[in-house]
Amino acid sequence: MKVLLICPYSWSTPGGVGAHVANLAEALRARGHEVRIAAPDAADTPGVISVGRSIPIPYNGSIARLAFGPRVAGRVRVAIRRQRPDVIHVHEPFAPSVGLVTLLATRRPIVATFHASAPRSRAYRIASPALKPLYRRLAGRIAVSEEARATVASVLGDGLHVIPNGVAWSRFASLPPPEGETILFIGRFEPRKGARVLIDAFPIVKERHPSAELIMVGEGSERHACEEAVPDALRDAVTFVGRVEPAELAEVMRRSSVVCVPSLGGESFGIVLLEGMAAGRPVVASDIPGYAAVLRDGVDGVLAPPGDVSRLAEALAGVLADPARALAMGAAGRERARRFDWPVVAAEVEQVYADAIAAAADRRRKPR
């Protein structure tokens, strides 16, 4: 099967959707498929077709780097004509970027994956009259979680398969059990990800656990403010690592004893949760629907109210105070994460492709 994956966001800027697309491509190739990716800002990247330069715009509570316009549309058409894919898989098809351009550029079978959780999205509702015809044209529809499914179904109609994000389970599951008292954050430094909440909670944790340390991985507009928010007395206990390549995440995870994911909302799933769970680390995360669907409170980790500094600190200190419980949570999370291993997820996506191709063939055979 020839597959063209469409990523709407800048390929050179780390993000959950881009990581999902890259890992799905790898898993599909391992299953014998011919896979190419098209994305903005992908010049000189093997296996990825660059469809133009991106620009930053506010999107779903964050700043997304998207690409659109006549030149992008032309490059998408050229990529489709040259690749002649059996199926095109568009991610976030209604973001104002490459995916939406693709829907307008071809009649080939298109499968779409919806990643975002925005149940009160005003933009979706305003645009729904224009989006519904495009939605009906999709040959296959996937949502990465029930939250993402509900976001789309409430405005455009249902008919979505819920197929979760994946994790490179074996890469993380080979790590040794956690030791010490090191808290790990991985994510963009922007308000939605809650990095500042964790920074504010850490002094409380440090009072109860003097040997506790905090590692902050990522970049973003809030990084400097977070660095400045660390009390002078704790600066030696907090390390800002910056951007880490996906291949290096397992090694970073090795240094942690608990993974913290303190997002404030707008998250439909949470890949970092899965990576921490696969690594056998207990996870402390915000109690938002997208995370609660993955992390079992009290089993794989602890859920805390989003934005609540004291409750987040209490949850982290509680995990650090009971190493036996932390190990049990890590073991349970590692087993839970098996369901999200990329070969399992890719097989489910592959079936949606097959159904979409078959449905398109049936439509062509029917007399007009």
Residue, then its C-alpha position, 0 to 999 in steps of 0.5 A: m500500500k502506498v500511503l501519503l501522510i500529511c502533517p499540518y504543523s512545522w516539521s522542524t518544530p517539536g510537537g505531539v502531532g508531528a511525533h505521531v506522524a513520524n512514528l506512524a510512518e515508521a510503524l507502517r513501513a515496518r509492516g511493508h507499506e511505502v510511506r511518504i510524509a508531506a509537511p511544512d518546513a521539512a527541507d532536507t529531511p529524508g522521506v519528508i516532502s516540504v510543502g512550504r514555509s510555515i508562519p506562527i498563528p494562535y490555534n487551540g490555545s497554543i501557537a502553531r506553525l502552519a502553512f497555507g496559500p496558493r503556493v502550498a496548494g500547488r506543492v501538495r498537488v505536485a506531491i500527490r501527482r508524483q507519489r500516486p498514493d493509494v490513500i492519503h492520511v491527513h492529520e488535523p484536516f481542518a486546521p488552516s494548513v496543509g490538511l485542509v488544502t489537501l482535502l480541496a486538492t484531490r479526490r483520492p481516498i482520504v483518511a483523517t485523524f483528529h487530535a485536538s480536544a476543544p469541546r467548546s470550540r467557537a471556530y468549529r461551530i462557526a465554520s461547520p456549514a463549510l466543513k460538513p461537506l468536506y467531512r462527509r467526503l472523508a473515506g475514513r475518520i479517526a480520533v485519538s481519544e474519546e475527547a477528540r471524538a466528542t469535539v468533532a462529533s458534536v459539530l460535524g457528526d460521528g462515524l469516527h474510529v477511536i484509535p489512540n496515540g502510540v508509544a515506542w513501548s520497547r524503547f522505554a520498557s527496557l529502562p531499569p526501575p527508577e531510583g532517587e527523587t527526580i521529577l521530570f517534565i517534558g513539554r513546550f513552555e507555554p501556558r497550556k502545558g502548565a510548566r509554571v504550575l510545576i515550578d511553583a509546586f516544587p518548593i513545597v515538594k522540596e520542603r518534604h523531600p530535601s533531596a528532590e530534583l526537577i528536570m525541565v525538558g523543552e523550549g517555548s515562550e515561557r521558558h525564561a519566565c519559568e527559569e526566573a520563577v525558580p527561587d534562588a535557594l533551589r536553582d541547583a536543584v532545577t535543571f532546564v535541559g532545552r530541546v531533546e531529540p525523540a531518540e534521546l528521550a529514553e535516556v532522559m527518562r532513565r534519570s527520572s523517578v516520577v514524570c509530571v504532566p501538569s497541563l491546564g487543558g486542551e489535551s486530548f491524549g498525552i503522549v508524554l504520559l504513555e512514555g512515562m508509563a512505558a518506562g515504568r515511572p509513576v506519572v502525576a498528571s492533571d485530572i483532565p478528560g484526555y489524561a484520565a482516559v489513559l492514566r488510571d488514578g491510583v493505579d498507574g499514577v496520580l491525577a491532580p486538579p489542573g492548575d492547583v499548585s498545592r494539590l500537585a505538590e501533594a501528589l508529587a510528594g506522596v509518590l516520592a514518600d512511598p517508593a514501594r507504591a511508586l514501583a507498583m504504579g510504574a509496573a502497572g503503567r508499563e503493562r497498561a502502555r502495551r496496548f498503545d505500542w505502535p505495532v498495535v496502533a498501526a495495525e488498527v490504522e491500516q484497517v481503516y486504510a483498507d476499508a477506505i480504499a475498498a469503499a472508494a473502489d465500490r463508489r467508482r464501480k457504481p453506475r452514475 
